[in-house]
Amino acid sequence: MNTHRDNITLFIIIPIGVNIVLLGLYFSGIKGFQQIIAPTIDFLAVRSWREFGLLEQLQNICLLSTFYILFRAGKMRNPASEKFIFFTISFIFMFLFLEDIDYGIHIYELIKGEYTGISNTNLHNIELSKHDLGHFLKQFMDLTTIVWFIFLPLLAKKIKAPIIKSILPSRYFIAGFLLTFFFSQIAHFLNSNGYSTINGVNGNLVGNISEFREFNSYYLYLLYALQIVKSSFPPLRSK
């Protein structure tokens, strides 16, 4: 995808730097710094507060950037089969973005300056058994991420099918995934040991500390989008 130095920067240096800043702000014990990550907005529902913090905004940037990269690639690709693949994947990321912002309800409420009382419109909050749908979607995405960014790069040399080889993640994604797991564990450790509590008040990511993991996962998806737009798909091309 890039030179070795570029990949070290993209997969290791940038994630380490960004995560140190994000974790440092949220677990600093300083309310003003913690509010940058997940602010308190009194007139909105508690569930909406974190949507306007730096962590969620970085997630949105990753999702929108991934959508744009894949959609633009779809417009430029030939034949139609490749267009269909890129457009389909791009709209999946647009769906994830819309789900993440609750289809704009939080933004509307912020602009309006009051809580509208509108219930969640996103699918991932639908209750299923003892958990909401989002719980199962996260488990599915975690499993998919492990398979795609760990096992497939390790098996790359044994895979012969051209269409599969053209979309295999590079081995740099292994490092990226390991860092995602590492910082997720750090976030949960700090949270469970009370570092997000200031003057007896929990931080606004209480119950949602997995937002750190989501950001890192979305960043990996963005890097993967950058890789596959440079790939060709020999079996799909006209002879």
N, C-alpha and C positions, 0 to 999 in steps of 0.2 A: 504494500500500500504506500509506504514512504520509506525513507532511508532508516537505518537502524537508529540513528540519533533522533530522528523525528518520532519514531515509534516509542522510544524510551520517554520522550517528553510527553507524548499523548497518553500513553498507557500507565506511566508510573509517576513522573514528576508532577504533572498537572493534578491528577487525582489526590496525591499525597498533600500537595499544597492546599487545594480547595477544601479537603476534608479537615485538615488541621485548623483552618480558619473557621469552618462551620461548627465543628465540635468545640473549638476553643471559645467561640462566642456563646454558644448555647449553654455550655457547662462552666462558664467563667465564674458564676456566682454573682455577676453584676447584672442587675435587672435590665439596664439599658442595652447591654450587649445581647442578652437573651431575647429581648423584644425584637431585635433585628431579624432573628431566625424565625420566631413565631410570636407575633405581636398580640396584644390585647386590644380589642375594639369593642367597647362596652355595648354599643347599640346593636351589635350583631350577635347571632347565636354562637355559643362557645365553639361549636363544631366548625364554624367558619373562620375563626381567628387565624389559624395557621396558614390559611390559603393566601394570605397577603404578606407572609414572611419571605425572607431571602431564599430559604430552602425550597419552598414550593415554587417560587418564581424560577429558580434554576431548573427545576424539573420541567416546568412549562416550556422554558427555552429549549431544552433538550428534545422534548416531544415535537414542538413546532419545527425545529431545525431538521429533525429526522423526516417529518412529513414533507417539508419543502424539498429536501435533497432527493427523496424518492419520487415525489410527484414530478419534479423537474426532469429527473431521469426518464420517467415514463413518457413525457412529452417528446423527448429527444430520441427514444429508442425505436428500433425496427427489428424484427417484424411486430405484428399486432400482438402476438403471444407475449413478447417481452413487455410491451406497453401494459398489457393486462396485469402481469405479475407486479410490476412496479406501482401501478395505480392502486391495485388491491392492497398491497402492503402499506402504501402511504396512507390510505384511508383508515386502515387499522390504527395507525398512530394518531390520526386526527380524532378517531373515536376515543382512544385513550386520553387524549388531551381534553376533549369535551367532558368525558366522565370525571376527569380530575378537577375541573373547575365547576362541576355540577351544572353544566350547560349555561354558565353565565349568571346564575341566580345570585351568587355571592357578590359578583361585580355590580350587578344591578342594585343590590341592597346597599352596597358601599356608596354608590353614586346617589342613590335616593336618600341615604342617611338614616335608614331605619330598617329594622327586621320586618320582613313581609309576612312571615309565618308560613311561607310556602314550604311544603315538605320536600325532602330529597327527591330529585328527579333522576338521579343516576342509578344505573342497574346494579353497581357493585355494593349498594347498601340494602338490597333486597334480602330479607331474612330467609335463611334456609336452615332448618333444624336449629342447632344451637349457635350457628354462626351466620354472618351475612355472606352474600355471594362473593364479596371482595376477598374474604378469607380464603375461599377455594381458588379464586383466580390468582391470588398471590402464590399459593402453593403450586399451582400449575406453572406459573411463570418462573418460579424458583427452580422447579424441576427442569423445565425447558432450557433455562439459562445454564444450568449445570451441564446438561447434555451437550448443548450447542457450543459453549465456550470453554469446556474442559475436555470432554471425551472426544468430540469430533476433531479438534486440532491435534490431539494425541494420535488419532487413528488416520490422519490425513494420508500418510504414505501407503497405507493398506487399501485405501479407497481408490478404485480405478474408474468409476463412472464419471465421465467428463462433466455432466451437469451437476453432480454433487461436488466434485473438486472445485468447480468454478465459484461455488458459494461457501466453501469451508472457511471459517474464521482463521486468521493467522494465529500462530502460537503466542503472540503478544496478548491475545485475549485471555489466556490462562493467567498471566500476571494481573491483568485487569480484574478478572473475577476474584482472584485471591485477595486483592486489595479491597474489593467490595465486601467480601466476607469479613475480612479483618476489621474494617472500620464499622461494620454493622455490629460486630461483637463488642467493640470498644464503646459504641453508643449505648448498647444495652447494659453493659457493665457499669458505666458511669451513671446511667439513669437508675438502675436498681440499687446503687449505693448512695443515692440521695444527692448527687451533684447537680441535678436539675432543680432542686428545691431551694428557694431563696426566701428567707424569713418565714419558713413554714408553709410557703405557697409553692405548689408544683408548677413546673413550666408548662407552657401551652401545648407541648407535644406529648403530654401524659397519655398513655394508651396508644400513641401513634409514633413511637420512637423508630418504627420501621421506615419512616419517611427518609431517614439517612440512607438506608439500603436502596430504597426506590430511586433516589437521585442517582446513586452510583450505577444502578442497573440501566436507567435511562441514558446515562452517559455512554455506557458500553453499546447500547443500541445505536446511538448516534455514530459512534466510531465504526460500527458494523455497516451502517448505511453508507458511510464514506468509502468503505472497502468494496461493497458489492456494486456500487455505481460505476466502479472502474473495471468490473469483471465482464466477461463475455460469456454467453451461454451457447456453446457450439451446437448442442442438439436442437436448439430452438431456431437456429438460423437457417435460412433457405439455402439450398445447395445450388 
